[in-house]
Amino acid sequence: MTEFIRVLRSLRRAADDPRAAFAHQLRIGLAVAVLILLLSLLG
């Protein structure tokens, strides 16, 4: 569980540019959605 929290913290990004921060969050969200889709198709 600690490893998972460490990975999540590494995904956080402190960007001064709100556009860059939004783009980063969008990419992370899409990656999570694809992962959930793959897991649901396999399961």
DSSP file (Angstrom, degrees, kcal/mol; ACC not computed):
  #  RESIDUE AA STRUCTURE BP1 BP2  ACC     N-H-->O    O-->H-N    N-H-->O    O-->H-N    TCO  KAPPA ALPHA  PHI   PSI    X-CA   Y-CA   Z-CA
    1    1 A M     >        0   0    0      0, 0.0     4,-2.1     0, 0.0     5,-0.2   0.000 360.0 360.0 360.0 -37.5    0.0    0.0    0.0
    2    2 A T  H  >  +     0   0    0      1,-0.2     4,-2.2     2,-0.2     5,-0.1   0.877 360.0  53.9 -65.4 -35.7    2.9    2.4    0.7
    3    3 A E  H  > S+     0   0    0      2,-0.2     4,-2.2     1,-0.2    -1,-0.2   0.907 107.4  51.0 -63.6 -41.0    4.3    1.7   -2.7
    4    4 A F  H  > S+     0   0    0      1,-0.2     4,-2.3     2,-0.2    -2,-0.2   0.909 110.1  48.8 -62.3 -43.3    1.0    2.6   -4.3
    5    5 A I  H  X S+     0   0    0     -4,-2.1     4,-2.2     1,-0.2    -1,-0.2   0.873 109.5  52.9 -65.4 -37.2    0.9    5.9   -2.3
    6    6 A R  H  X S+     0   0    0     -4,-2.2     4,-1.7     2,-0.2    -1,-0.2   0.898 109.1  49.1 -65.6 -39.4    4.4    6.7   -3.4
    7    7 A V  H  X S+     0   0    0     -4,-2.2     4,-1.2     2,-0.2    -2,-0.2   0.913 110.4  50.9 -65.0 -41.8    3.5    6.1   -7.0
    8    8 A L  H  X S+     0   0    0     -4,-2.3     4,-0.9     1,-0.2     3,-0.3   0.890 108.9  51.3 -63.3 -38.7    0.5    8.4   -6.7
    9    9 A R  H  < S+     0   0    0     -4,-2.2     3,-0.4     1,-0.2    -1,-0.2   0.856 106.6  54.0 -66.4 -33.4    2.6   11.1   -5.1
   10   10 A S  H  < S+     0   0    0     -4,-1.7    -1,-0.2     1,-0.2    -2,-0.2   0.771 103.6  57.4 -71.8 -23.4    5.0   10.8   -8.0
   11   11 A L  H  < S+     0   0    0     -4,-1.2    -1,-0.2    -3,-0.3    -2,-0.2   0.741  86.4  96.8 -77.3 -22.8    2.1   11.4  -10.4
   12   12 A R     <  -     0   0    0     -4,-0.9     2,-0.4    -3,-0.4    -3,-0.0  -0.355  60.2-163.1 -65.1 148.0    1.3   14.7   -8.8
   13   13 A R        -     0   0    0      8,-0.1     2,-1.1     2,-0.1    12,-0.1  -0.972  17.2-152.2-140.8 122.9    2.7   17.6  -10.5
   14   14 A A        +     0   0    0     -2,-0.4     2,-0.4     2,-0.0     3,-0.1  -0.772  30.9 172.7 -93.4  94.4    3.1   21.1   -9.2
   15   15 A A        -     0   0    0     -2,-1.1     6,-0.1     1,-0.1    -2,-0.1  -0.856  33.5-152.9-107.3 138.7    2.9   23.2  -12.3
   16   16 A D  S    S+     0   0    0     -2,-0.4    -1,-0.1     1,-0.1     3,-0.1   0.819  83.7  75.7 -74.1 -30.5    2.8   27.0  -12.4
   17   17 A D  S  > S-     0   0    0      1,-0.2     4,-2.2    -3,-0.1     5,-0.2  -0.733  70.4-155.9 -85.8 116.8    0.9   26.9  -15.7
   18   18 A P  H  > S+     0   0    0      0, 0.0     4,-2.4     0, 0.0     5,-0.2   0.838  93.9  56.3 -61.8 -31.7   -2.7   25.9  -15.2
   19   19 A R  H  > S+     0   0    0      2,-0.2     4,-2.4     1,-0.2     5,-0.2   0.913 108.3  46.4 -66.6 -41.2   -2.9   24.7  -18.8
   20   20 A A  H  > S+     0   0    0      2,-0.2     4,-2.1     1,-0.2    -1,-0.2   0.893 112.4  50.6 -67.3 -39.0    0.0   22.3  -18.3
   21   21 A A  H  X S+     0   0    0     -4,-2.2     4,-2.3     2,-0.2    -2,-0.2   0.907 111.4  48.2 -65.1 -40.8   -1.5   21.1  -15.0
   22   22 A F  H  X S+     0   0    0     -4,-2.4     4,-2.4     2,-0.2    -2,-0.2   0.915 110.9  50.2 -65.6 -42.8   -4.9   20.5  -16.7
   23   23 A A  H  X S+     0   0    0     -4,-2.4     4,-2.2     1,-0.2    -1,-0.2   0.887 110.7  50.5 -62.6 -38.5   -3.3   18.6  -19.6
   24   24 A H  H  X S+     0   0    0     -4,-2.1     4,-2.3     2,-0.2    -2,-0.2   0.928 111.1  47.4 -64.9 -45.3   -1.3   16.5  -17.1
   25   25 A Q  H  X S+     0   0    0     -4,-2.3     4,-2.5     1,-0.2    -2,-0.2   0.868 110.7  53.1 -64.5 -35.9   -4.5   15.6  -15.2
   26   26 A L  H  X S+     0   0    0     -4,-2.4     4,-2.4     2,-0.2    -1,-0.2   0.910 109.0  48.5 -65.8 -42.1   -6.3   14.8  -18.4
   27   27 A R  H  X S+     0   0    0     -4,-2.2     4,-2.3     2,-0.2    -2,-0.2   0.915 112.6  48.2 -64.4 -42.1   -3.5   12.4  -19.5
   28   28 A I  H  X S+     0   0    0     -4,-2.3     4,-2.3     2,-0.2    -2,-0.2   0.918 111.5  50.7 -63.7 -42.9   -3.6   10.7  -16.1
   29   29 A G  H  X S+     0   0    0     -4,-2.5     4,-2.3     1,-0.2    -2,-0.2   0.904 110.9  48.0 -61.4 -42.5   -7.4   10.4  -16.2
   30   30 A L  H  X S+     0   0    0     -4,-2.4     4,-2.4     2,-0.2    -1,-0.2   0.893 110.4  52.0 -65.6 -39.4   -7.3    8.9  -19.7
   31   31 A A  H  X S+     0   0    0     -4,-2.3     4,-2.1     2,-0.2    -2,-0.2   0.909 111.1  47.3 -63.5 -41.4   -4.6    6.4  -18.6
   32   32 A V  H  X S+     0   0    0     -4,-2.3     4,-2.5     2,-0.2    -2,-0.2   0.900 111.1  51.9 -66.3 -40.3   -6.7    5.3  -15.6
   33   33 A A  H  X S+     0   0    0     -4,-2.3     4,-2.3     1,-0.2    -2,-0.2   0.907 110.5  47.8 -63.6 -41.1   -9.8    5.0  -17.8
   34   34 A V  H  X S+     0   0    0     -4,-2.4     4,-2.6     2,-0.2    -1,-0.2   0.897 111.1  51.5 -65.6 -40.1   -8.0    2.8  -20.3
   35   35 A L  H  X S+     0   0    0     -4,-2.1     4,-2.4     2,-0.2    -2,-0.2   0.922 110.7  47.6 -62.9 -43.3   -6.6    0.7  -17.4
   36   36 A I  H  X S+     0   0    0     -4,-2.5     4,-2.3     2,-0.2    -2,-0.2   0.900 111.8  51.1 -64.3 -40.1  -10.1    0.2  -16.0
   37   37 A L  H  X S+     0   0    0     -4,-2.3     4,-2.1     2,-0.2    -2,-0.2   0.928 111.2  47.4 -62.4 -45.6  -11.5   -0.7  -19.5
   38   38 A L  H  X S+     0   0    0     -4,-2.6     4,-2.2     1,-0.2    -2,-0.2   0.912 112.3  49.5 -63.1 -42.1   -8.7   -3.3  -20.0
   39   39 A L  H  X S+     0   0    0     -4,-2.4     4,-2.0     1,-0.2    -1,-0.2   0.881 111.1  49.5 -65.5 -36.7   -9.3   -4.8  -16.6
   40   40 A S  H  < S+     0   0    0     -4,-2.3    -1,-0.2     1,-0.2    -2,-0.2   0.854 111.5  49.1 -71.5 -32.7  -13.0   -5.0  -17.2
   41   41 A L  H  < S+     0   0    0     -4,-2.1    -2,-0.2     1,-0.2    -1,-0.2   0.859 115.2  43.9 -72.6 -34.4  -12.5   -6.7  -20.6
   42   42 A L  H  <        0   0    0     -4,-2.2    -2,-0.2     1,-0.2    -1,-0.2   0.811 360.0 360.0 -77.6 -30.4  -10.1   -9.2  -19.1
   43   43 A G     <        0   0    0     -4,-2.0    -1,-0.2    -5,-0.2    -2,-0.2   0.459 360.0 360.0 -87.6 360.0  -12.2   -9.9  -16.0
